[in-house]
């Protein structure tokens, strides 16, 4: 496992988010002893430390603990990469609701009333652009020319640095993938651009082309699946991003690329991953041992403390009535009923076929299913999917900051991607194989074949619901609803959608988030998305 906490001390002390000038995000050394300065790389070990710092931006927000931010002007609670991703992809959907609407930006996200001034939207855009900036600067400082200037001649170190550079390029592709998906555009920079310029705006088609070409260029040199250190990039990571892009290509670029998605799925399925025997072990404090994890955002209660998605979810799951935090490995009261389930989510698990489904961790008790008042924590059912307790029953060492990693990509998703492509007519996918993959998940969830499906059950509506049942709270739901035409508009409504208790349609332009107003003012090349 690559540990980030100590390495992040080497990161830039402050990334300037410039509100008035043309620079989007500058990564500039503030003194001679910090990340990406010339002196930093005097020590051969610094190249891997710098790599850890780039990875660290996905988990941490600053160098002095969970309450610090290395992006000037942004609160760490609304700028942590995984937390912002989870808010925008899950909290804005039918899966979950947050009780404390006085938290900046939350009410607008979960009621679908956001504007370009929303701090969570700014946090995601800025953190994504910060990741691009970190990656670019690492690449600038590790060229052959730079290594020659520093007298780096150790053959093994040079080989390792080449691997590190490919991983950093893949991490940059991930950031641009998320920006493309949620915002539809971004300022574009590579390591070949000087610091301090206003990058040109790249639209979805341009970002799609760049990410695809970049990943294909580095794929031959990435490590084989499951052969790199845990928490680091390999071929399956690149295949997964490409697969996700191809699955959503009709949304992104108006083209059918389901055959290409199937190719990526087949690559991953052949990569040595297997389903973890127990579904819930994927969401426990030792989930880094899971056999189906492709890539996670790391969390450690002592080493990488952060208010990221798993800390938020485990503490937020604790019910205001139930006080069940100890069973989840945190304080008994947790965060006092912060997270509850919208009715439409609960309904996806209703029926006899889900009576023994391990994915159904819904706790109802005496609670009403309806949430008539968002501020009333006793309304709405709660969930117990994520836990700070290991698969062997040992609680994490910290009762607030959890050890549970966030599963960004895992094998179960690949099986469902394949099945969806088969339904959508991919010529290189078969319905019979799709049924087999779906039944792998159902047999795992039920410990038998009692809930297995047949080919007649395999419809698009079924797949959308099954993706919720298998992948809820994992950062996929908004993307899925957009792809199925059920996010914006009124084809499918859920509790508090559109700021209505019963749910109402929202404008189609809300399939994208706005470019933050501050980002527009800092880079005149950026333009606002239609509708905002």
Steps between C-alpha positions, in 0.01 A plus 500: 500500500631844412456727800426865434496687830871543551557548129244778470714716726714535190212645302464861413401692809239705316351471155380843403148507365527840337171686509595798284783405268503264205670210675269209580723322747870560544721235654805704591763415764482747790849418631785268421389210714156415378343282236609542138783742571846424364640435847219259580635256241857503629416186695437196275217390733315821421377372167278242668411746774388742232294225338334433836420870525320492165299198611445674833295777340227242446476432873635796695431871496806642675820435690390569858210261538141450392412862575760653268473588130780548251267687265477857617144617563342153514373327813644147536154358567374616162812441293608143578510317166300191589250684717418753228473217249260315729289811565462577130446141385287365787357774720337663197307180420238260635745318728558714805430826679703708749325630812706811569416744227685783669820335377617719209370388164324183615139616471544614142668175394240266647205715392647549150491878532872571472657803336850580380577635849453166676810426714484123448494544123794738532676246723467221241606716206792654689620170646484339156701785348744480793555135419579595141743765624679259736530241224633751251764631737617152594538422130694824444743412777564140390594535134819341368649846478428571866641166606816564302537846654480345848745226415251216542674195352368209710337271242238361737400847618467620141279198422288568809458866409378397154234287672410787733454734204257261333301472820485879532374530144227249586406700811476815289271310263279407796465864602412607147253208476314623809502859375371386161224294659370757749582832333528416131807719460815617675804717456762288328864478605783253454855493627605673178315819592670767712369576847287810529315494169125485455438160347266465203155354554464139389147375440383144557607375158848647541539362851372161387758488221784606729416253779456214255825568316692559823387175661564299184848651478600396851312169523782284358731628772267479799537206733277198447181485709556422868882515474559856623497614862150528645360845435704558185399506136525201264358396164159419645470858629549632147264241353239601755510869409484412131213260564307766689560749220383255235193405705402868517625599155151574368464758778851638463554508123178368343660173386423136573812335639350204682720252312805689624362492853461122478864469393608690810274289720645180355853627564418565865310176552803313367730695732485270801226671703237290676194596696560528872308217666307731732351809337532715812871422540551747214393781733676413826813630669723242329346528154849554357519118506197460272561289190272715284639847567642667190572841654408669826540836668689417815401579856677421824373598843847589623718559194280662234231671703253685281136597483467294186210290374545197724544702820189695400299191417590284799437780751200626304334157491462494879132545575365772728267244656716189474829645633667207322843651451688240703387226263649705216829564680448867589351691792158375612321815384705552186389818330149486639302372204671706230416261216169340413352319203252645255188288455573411139828339600329284762240389248770349277553237770136417567366154420564140598800465268694742724408353837843339542701735279816605689507824301182602682642656816199727544386562859138604536397435862223740598601755239262628232622444146403853400724799569258788535754718676867474404607638839313226691758223542241250620328494160620269226674164523876473552777286353783288643707423189831658601681406820816586692513140622718244322381175345634327813300724733774741612407867518726762348733682742322835466130544581453791260747462213448160342737245350259416220614582146255641246443247216529718191517202260426134569427184302127487572456822305680343203255209493207742493666715232537192280136405558378848410703500180351163405148636545589810299606283207878469522596248234779349707288434811248223554182510703575157645837619630336817634250286694789297640679813622187644662433167670853494639405813692162369608638168615762680701236726654265214592748217563300290256325514162154583635499852351663414168356652184453372146539674166140621505572705812797679347365840397644849520267589786614191686867587450452856624333369817757224543781753473342687791466181704861398441678836478304742717700770679806425282501811281311372195131584534479844336704380204274196464178702517631746240594216266154346534320833447359500854693774676378829357146533374202329659540142374595399853448705814610438854447652844619862508608498136460853367436633853163326528425246772330271248754575227465697177685513172810714464630673184711288266793739527548365853643182353818707533623706790590865440855623470565677832464875477844550655657275236336703225639821643850353536520365144336704220529202265236307697133536411195413705288195426165566336221582747720657766 
